[in-house]
Amino acid sequence: MAWHLRASRAAWLLLTGETIYAGHGGELGAGPRRVPDDEQDARIRQSAARMAALGPETVRRQKRLLNKWIRESALMSVASLPPAGQA
């Protein structure tokens, strides 16, 4: 989740253990904005139409790229830690 947020906000959340609630998470850029119940179906249709317009191969490639960034970011973060007992 840290890559969704500004680095300073991510650091604050990691260091303080602050909880992000649904309404606040969208404001922080940690996920989609909250949508009123009566607008959800229309918003879902709009999102689905945008993704469908990209074509399946484009969506597959984007998903692979996002997963690669997440995986590499996590591996780099863990690799940068000192060995256990030396922190």
Backbone torsions as a table, in degrees:
resi	resn	phi	psi	omega
1	MET	NA	-24.8	-175.4
2	ALA	-57.7	-32.9	-177.6
3	TRP	-72.0	-11.1	176.1
4	HIS	-81.4	-19.9	-171.6
5	LEU	-111.0	161.0	171.1
6	ARG	-60.0	147.5	-176.9
7	ALA	-57.1	-40.9	-178.0
8	SER	-66.1	-38.6	178.9
9	ARG	-69.4	-40.3	178.2
10	ALA	-62.3	-42.9	179.0
11	ALA	-61.8	-44.0	178.8
12	TRP	-59.1	-46.4	-179.1
13	LEU	-64.1	-41.2	-179.4
14	LEU	-68.0	-39.9	-176.6
15	LEU	-77.2	-32.5	-176.7
16	THR	-95.8	-18.2	-176.3
17	GLY	70.7	19.3	-179.7
18	GLU	-59.3	140.7	179.5
19	THR	-87.9	138.3	174.8
20	ILE	-102.9	120.8	177.4
21	TYR	-93.3	159.8	-173.4
22	ALA	-50.4	-49.9	-177.9
23	GLY	-64.4	-33.0	-178.0
24	HIS	-83.5	-30.9	-178.4
25	GLY	-59.9	-41.8	178.2
26	GLY	-63.1	-37.8	178.4
27	GLU	-64.6	-31.5	-179.0
28	LEU	-83.1	-7.9	-176.9
29	GLY	83.8	17.6	-177.6
30	ALA	-88.0	5.5	-179.9
31	GLY	170.2	-176.7	-179.7
32	PRO	-62.2	152.6	177.0
33	ARG	-70.1	153.2	174.5
34	ARG	-69.4	142.0	-178.4
35	VAL	-124.1	133.3	177.2
36	PRO	-57.1	147.4	-176.4
37	ASP	-51.1	-42.5	-175.6
38	ASP	-73.7	-7.1	178.9
39	GLU	-107.6	-6.5	-172.4
40	GLN	-62.7	-46.6	-177.9
41	ASP	-60.3	-43.9	-179.8
42	ALA	-64.6	-41.2	-179.2
43	ARG	-65.9	-39.9	177.8
44	ILE	-64.0	-43.3	178.7
45	ARG	-62.0	-40.9	179.0
46	GLN	-62.5	-45.9	-179.9
47	SER	-63.9	-44.0	179.6
48	ALA	-62.8	-39.9	179.6
49	ALA	-65.4	-40.8	178.1
50	ARG	-62.8	-44.1	179.9
51	MET	-67.6	-40.3	179.5
52	ALA	-63.3	-35.1	-179.8
53	ALA	-66.7	-24.6	179.2
54	LEU	-72.6	-28.7	-177.9
55	GLY	94.2	149.5	-174.3
56	PRO	-63.3	-37.2	-178.2
57	GLU	-68.1	-39.7	178.0
58	THR	-63.3	-44.1	179.2
59	VAL	-64.0	-42.3	177.8
60	ARG	-59.4	-44.7	-179.4
61	ARG	-65.2	-40.7	179.1
62	GLN	-64.0	-41.5	178.6
63	LYS	-64.0	-41.7	177.3
64	ARG	-61.1	-44.2	-179.8
65	LEU	-62.8	-46.3	178.6
66	LEU	-60.6	-45.2	179.0
67	ASN	-62.7	-37.6	178.1
68	LYS	-63.8	-44.8	178.6
69	TRP	-60.5	-44.2	-179.6
70	ILE	-63.4	-48.6	-178.3
71	ARG	-62.1	-47.2	-178.2
72	GLU	-66.8	-38.7	178.9
73	SER	-62.7	-43.2	179.7
74	ALA	-65.6	-44.3	-179.7
75	LEU	-63.6	-41.5	179.0
76	MET	-64.9	-39.3	179.9
77	SER	-63.9	-45.7	-179.8
78	VAL	-67.0	-41.3	-178.3
79	ALA	-64.6	-26.0	-177.6
80	SER	-82.2	-8.3	179.8
81	LEU	-76.7	145.9	175.0
82	PRO	-70.4	159.7	178.3
83	PRO	-57.1	152.7	179.7
84	ALA	-54.0	139.0	179.2
85	GLY	88.4	-8.0	-179.7
86	GLN	-110.3	1.9	-177.8
87	ALA	-73.6	NA	NA
